[in-house]
């Protein structure tokens, strides 16, 4: 009797999932990283690996080339591996999904509210002292309406002070709104500070403006997550353990003497970053952006706005749909792109590849006389003006090599191109 042998497809995939979860968890425990969060990004690989496992098992040599084998999906094994991995993630990454829930709750709360402006009556709340322990690593701030200022000062605990503005109301009503508007603080190793404004007005949905000033101890570092729906976010002389995230729907982002890898976005506001020790990844839909003295990579993106990067040691990626770009004194790779605006890029050193493109706008490039780079430039319209004897201009193209030509300076545009000595 020829009995077909069952092959359960999914056992190897389940084993790989559990192994990967264990390796990531061990790495996070040993080095203080958060690599386990990669599971949220790469979970579709489970389906890919499952399918590959089926193909490999089918193609493996066997009796009668599959005639004596019958394949069965190991749903139980896969499901068990997924449940175990999810349980590990939930237990070890509580701060991540709790913070995500806070963000969703804030969005739902702010969806149908009106915002008080910084006018009318103002009331200053007493400073709240938030105790910190040696285990405290991160601070999450959630605000519906108001600015967030984070600074360092001569304090032992975290100091939080709120200034409340209530417009379109009587002084009596403003006093009641300010009194009933509070701050909620929770957590120990991961502290969450959340504003709870008292709604008022005819619609009952107008939110008072609660500007927050948060003072951190001078001898401590914390990772920061700062979010407001309507207001600016400013950091002054702040050091992070590793990273800082900032998000506002309407307001400016300001960084001054900050250390850490920083990611921030605003829908409507300008962005400034001065003296940052670390990398920056900042974006705005509408507003000018300026970064000066950045020790690592600098990524600036805008829909409408001028971009400026001066003295950045890491690679630069500056892109805007409508605006000019100015780059000066850089040390590594450069990517500069605008659809409607001019670009000026100049430096005493070409330490990486340059890629410059402007659909509409004049291009001005300042390059060092000594170095190791190769020029490759093309324009569709306009003229090319060149100060380098090493470069050859042929109609709408410019090419040539300085030194050994280690790096490439690639330029494309549709207007005048000026290549000058730095």
C-alpha positions in Angstrom: 0.0 0.0 0.0 1.5 3.3 -1.1 0.8 5.8 1.6 1.6 9.5 0.8 3.9 11.2 3.3 2.5 14.5 4.7 4.9 17.5 4.6 3.9 20.3 7.0 4.8 23.6 5.3 5.4 26.4 7.8 7.6 24.7 10.5 10.8 26.3 9.3 9.1 29.7 8.9 7.8 29.5 12.5 11.2 28.5 13.8 12.8 31.5 11.9 10.2 33.9 13.4 10.9 32.7 16.9 14.6 32.8 16.4 14.5 36.3 15.0 12.4 37.5 17.9 14.8 36.0 20.4 17.9 37.5 18.7 16.3 41.0 18.5 15.2 40.8 22.1 18.6 39.7 23.3 20.3 42.5 21.3 18.0 45.1 22.8 18.7 43.8 26.3 22.5 43.8 25.8 22.9 47.1 24.0 19.8 49.2 25.0 18.5 49.4 21.5 14.9 49.0 20.1 15.5 46.6 17.3 12.5 44.6 18.3 10.4 47.4 16.7 11.6 46.1 13.3 8.9 43.4 13.6 6.3 46.1 13.0 8.0 46.9 9.7 9.0 43.5 8.4 6.1 41.3 9.4 5.0 40.7 5.8 8.2 38.6 5.4 6.3 35.8 7.2 4.1 35.3 4.2 7.1 35.5 1.8 9.1 33.0 3.8 6.1 30.7 4.1 5.6 30.7 0.3 9.4 30.1 -0.3 9.3 27.2 2.1 6.5 25.6 0.1 8.4 26.0 -3.2 11.7 24.7 -1.7 10.0 21.6 -0.2 8.2 20.9 -3.4 11.4 21.1 -5.5 13.5 19.0 -3.1 14.3 15.5 -4.4 11.9 12.8 -3.2 10.3 9.7 -4.2 8.3 10.1 -7.4 9.1 13.9 -7.3 6.2 14.8 -5.1 4.0 11.9 -6.1 4.7 10.3 -2.8 4.4 13.5 -0.8 1.4 15.5 0.2 1.8 19.1 1.5 -0.2 20.5 4.4 0.0 24.1 5.7 1.1 24.2 9.3 -1.4 26.8 10.4 -1.1 25.7 14.0 2.7 26.1 14.1 2.6 29.5 12.4 -0.2 30.8 14.6 1.7 29.7 17.7 4.9 31.4 16.6 3.0 34.6 15.8 1.2 34.6 19.2 4.4 34.0 21.1 6.3 36.8 19.2 3.4 39.2 19.7 3.3 38.4 23.4 7.0 39.1 23.7 6.5 42.4 21.8 3.5 43.5 24.0 5.4 42.7 27.2 8.7 44.4 26.3 7.4 47.3 24.2 4.5 48.6 26.3 5.7 52.2 26.0 5.5 52.1 22.3 1.8 51.0 21.9 0.7 53.1 24.9 2.3 56.1 23.3 0.6 55.2 20.0 -2.7 55.1 21.8 -2.1 58.5 23.4 -1.5 59.9 19.9 -4.7 58.4 18.5 -6.6 59.7 21.5 -5.1 63.2 21.0 -6.1 63.1 17.3 -9.7 62.1 18.1 -9.9 64.8 20.8 -8.5 67.5 18.6 -10.5 66.6 15.4 -13.5 68.8 16.1 -12.2 71.5 18.4 -11.6 75.2 18.1 -8.4 76.7 19.2 -8.1 79.7 21.5 -5.5 82.2 20.3 -2.8 83.7 22.6 -5.0 86.7 23.5 -7.7 87.6 25.9 -7.1 86.6 29.5 -4.0 84.6 30.7 -3.4 82.7 33.9 -0.1 81.2 34.9 -0.3 77.9 36.7 2.1 77.0 39.5 5.1 74.9 38.5 4.6 71.1 38.9 7.6 69.1 40.0 7.6 65.7 38.3 10.0 63.3 40.2 12.6 61.4 38.2 14.4 58.3 39.1 17.6 56.7 37.8 15.4 54.5 35.6 13.7 57.4 33.9 14.7 57.3 30.2 12.1 59.1 28.2 9.5 61.9 28.4 6.4 62.1 26.2 4.5 65.4 26.0 1.1 65.6 24.4 -0.6 69.0 23.9 -3.7 69.9 22.0 -3.3 73.7 21.8 -0.2 75.6 22.8 3.6 75.9 22.5 6.1 73.5 24.1 9.4 74.8 25.3 12.0 72.3 26.7 15.1 73.7 28.4 17.6 72.8 31.0 17.9 74.5 34.4 19.0 74.2 38.0 16.3 71.7 39.1 16.4 68.3 40.6 13.1 67.1 39.2 11.3 67.9 36.0 9.6 71.3 36.3 6.4 71.8 34.2 4.7 75.2 34.1 1.6 76.0 32.1 0.4 79.5 30.9 -3.2 79.4 29.9 -4.8 81.8 27.5 -8.6 82.0 27.1 -10.0 84.3 24.4 -13.6 85.1 23.4 -14.8 84.9 27.0 -15.5 87.0 30.0 -12.9 87.4 32.7 -15.0 85.3 35.0 -15.4 82.4 32.5 -11.7 82.6 31.7 -10.8 82.2 35.3 -13.0 79.1 35.6 -11.6 77.6 32.4 -8.0 78.2 33.6 -8.7 76.7 37.0 -10.3 73.6 35.5 -7.6 73.1 32.9 -5.0 70.6 34.2 -2.0 68.5 33.5 -1.9 64.8 33.8 1.4 63.1 34.6 2.0 59.4 34.6 4.8 56.9 34.4 8.2 56.4 36.0 10.8 55.1 33.5 8.7 56.6 30.7 7.0 59.8 31.8 3.9 61.1 29.9 2.8 64.7 30.4 -0.6 65.4 28.8 -2.7 68.6 28.8 -6.4 68.5 29.7 -7.9 71.8 28.7 -11.4 72.7 29.9 -13.6 73.1 26.8 -15.7 76.3 26.6 -17.6 78.6 24.3 -21.0 78.3 22.6 -20.1 75.1 20.8 -18.4 73.6 23.9 -15.5 72.6 21.8 -13.1 75.6 22.1 -9.8 74.6 23.7 -7.8 77.1 25.8 -4.2 77.7 24.8 -1.9 75.9 27.2 1.8 77.0 26.6 4.1 74.6 28.4 7.6 75.3 29.7 9.4 72.1 30.7 12.7 72.4 32.6 15.0 69.4 32.8 17.8 68.7 35.3 21.1 69.9 34.0 22.9 66.6 34.8 20.3 64.2 33.1 19.5 63.1 29.6 16.2 61.9 28.4 14.7 60.8 25.0 11.9 63.1 24.1 8.6 62.8 22.2 6.9 66.1 21.8 3.6 66.7 20.1 1.1 69.6 19.8 -1.8 70.1 17.4 -1.5 73.9 17.3 1.7 75.5 18.6 5.5 75.7 18.2 8.0 73.4 19.7 11.4 74.7 20.9 14.4 73.0 22.4 17.2 74.9 24.1 20.4 73.2 25.4 18.8 69.8 25.6 20.7 66.5 25.5 19.0 63.2 24.6 20.0 59.7 25.4 19.5 58.8 21.8 16.6 60.4 20.0 14.1 63.3 19.9 10.9 63.4 17.9 8.7 66.5 17.4 5.4 66.9 15.7 3.0 69.8 15.3 0.2 70.5 12.9 0.6 74.2 12.9 3.7 75.9 14.4 7.5 76.3 14.2 10.2 73.9 15.1 13.2 75.4 16.8 16.4 73.7 17.9 19.3 75.4 19.7 22.3 73.5 21.1 20.7 70.1 21.1 22.3 66.7 21.1 20.6 63.5 19.8 19.2 62.1 16.6 16.2 64.4 15.8 13.1 63.8 13.7 10.5 66.5 13.4 7.6 67.6 11.2 5.2 70.5 10.9 2.4 71.1 8.4 2.6 74.9 8.5 5.7 76.6 10.1 9.3 77.4 9.7 12.1 75.2 11.0 15.5 76.2 12.5 18.2 74.0 13.8 21.4 75.5 15.3 24.4 73.6 16.8 23.0 70.1 16.8 25.2 67.2 17.8 23.6 64.3 15.9 21.5 63.9 12.8 18.4 65.8 11.8 15.4 64.7 9.7 13.0 67.7 9.5 10.1 68.5 7.2 7.4 71.2 6.7 4.7 71.6 4.1 5.0 75.4 4.1 7.8 77.3 5.7 11.5 78.2 5.4 14.1 75.8 6.8 17.6 76.6 8.1 20.2 74.2 9.6 23.6 75.5 10.9 26.4 73.5 12.5 25.1 69.9 12.3 27.5 67.2 13.3 25.9 64.4 11.3 23.5 63.9 8.5 20.9 66.6 7.6 17.6 65.9 5.8 15.4 68.8 5.1 12.2 68.5 3.0 9.6 71.2 2.2 6.6 71.5 -0.1 6.9 75.3 -0.2 9.9 77.0 1.4 13.5 78.0 1.1 16.1 75.6 2.5 19.5 76.5 3.9 22.3 74.2 5.3 25.6 75.7 6.5 28.4 73.6 8.0 27.1 70.0 8.2 29.6 67.1 8.7 27.3 64.3 7.5 25.5 63.7 4.2 22.9 66.3 3.2 19.5 65.7 1.6 17.7 69.0 0.8 14.5 68.9 -1.3 11.7 71.4 -1.9 9.0 71.6 -4.4 8.9 75.4 -4.5 11.8 77.4 -3.1 15.5 78.2 -3.2 18.3 76.0 -1.7 21.5 77.3 -0.2 24.3 74.9 0.8 27.6 76.1 2.2 30.7 74.4 3.8 29.8 70.7 3.7 32.0 67.6 4.2 30.1 64.6 2.7 27.5 63.6 0.2 25.0 66.2 -1.1 21.5 65.7 -2.6 19.8 69.1 -3.5 16.6 69.2 -5.5 14.0 71.8 -6.3 11.3 72.0 -8.9 10.9 75.8 -8.8 13.8 77.7 -7.4 17.5 78.3 -7.7 20.3 76.3 -6.0 23.6 77.6 -4.6 26.0 75.0 -3.4 29.6 75.9 -2.3 32.3 74.3 -0.2 36.0 74.3 0.3 35.9 70.5 0.2 34.2 67.9 -1.9 34.2 64.9 0.4 31.4 63.0 -1.2 29.2 62.7 -4.3 27.1 65.8 -5.2 23.7 65.5 -7.0 22.1 68.8 -7.8 18.9 69.3 -9.8 16.6 72.3 -10.5 13.7 72.2 -12.9 13.3 76.0 -13.0 16.0 78.2 -11.5 19.7 79.3 -11.7 22.4 77.1 -10.5 25.5 78.4 -8.7 28.2 76.0 -7.7 31.4 77.0 -5.8 34.1 74.3 -5.8 37.6 74.0 -4.4 40.6 74.4 -6.7 42.3 71.4 -5.1 40.5 68.1 -4.5 39.5 64.9 -6.1 36.3 65.1 -8.0 34.8 64.8 -11.5 32.3 67.3 -13.0 29.3 66.2 -15.0 26.8 69.0 -15.7 23.9 69.4 -18.2 21.4 72.2 -18.7 18.6 72.5 -21.3 18.5 76.3 -21.5 20.6 79.2 -20.5 24.4 79.6 -20.4 27.3 77.9 -18.7 29.9 80.1 -17.1 33.0 78.3 -15.9 36.2 79.4 -14.0 38.0 76.1 -14.0 40.6 75.4 -16.7 40.2 71.6 -16.0 36.6 71.7 -17.2 35.4 71.7 -20.8 32.2 73.4 -21.8 30.5 71.9 -24.8 27.3 73.6 -25.7 25.0 72.8 -22.8 27.4 70.4 -21.1 30.3 70.8 -18.8 32.8 68.0 -17.8 36.2 67.5 -16.4 38.3 66.2 -13.6 40.1 67.7 -10.7 42.8 65.5 -9.1 42.0 61.8 -9.2 38.3 62.3 -9.7 37.3 60.2 -6.6 33.9 61.9 -6.2 31.3 62.9 -8.7 29.6 66.3 -9.0 26.5 65.8 -11.1 24.4 68.8 -12.0 21.1 69.0 -14.0 19.0 72.1 -14.7 17.1 74.1 -17.2 18.6 77.6 -16.6 22.0 79.2 -16.2 24.8 77.3 -14.6 27.7 79.1 -13.0 30.7 77.1 -11.9 33.0 79.2 -9.7 36.1 78.7 -7.7 35.4 78.7 -4.0 
